[in-house]
């Protein structure tokens, strides 16, 4: 799921379209850091 969340476009049912699961890079990295226990948001 994380891989899908890092791409703004996705092929769904053979059609290239905007990815509804996309998360901007800074937000995604913040989430990864929080999961790893390094919840420093600065």
N, C-alpha and C positions, 0 to 999 in steps of 0.2 A: 504494500500500500504506500510506503514511503516513496518508492520510486515514482509511482503514478503522481503523487502530490508535488513532485519537483518539476513537472513539465506543464507548460501552459496550454499545450495542444496535445490531443490524444486521438488515436485511431479507434473509433468505437463502431462496431458492426461494419468495418471496412470503409468508414468515412472519417476523414480528418476534421475534427471539430474542437472547439474550446473545451478544455478539461474542467469539469465542474468541481474537481477535487484539488485543483491547483492552490498552493499556498506560497506566497511570496518568500524568496530566499531568506530574508532576515527573520521572518516569523518561524520558518521551518527550522533554522539553526537554533533559535531560542528554545523551541520545543525539544530538539535533540539534546541540547545542553541540560535542560531541566530533567529529562529522562535519565541522563547519565549521572545525575546527582550534583551537577555543577550549576545549580540554578541562579548563577550570577547574571542578571539581566543588563548589566552596564556595558 
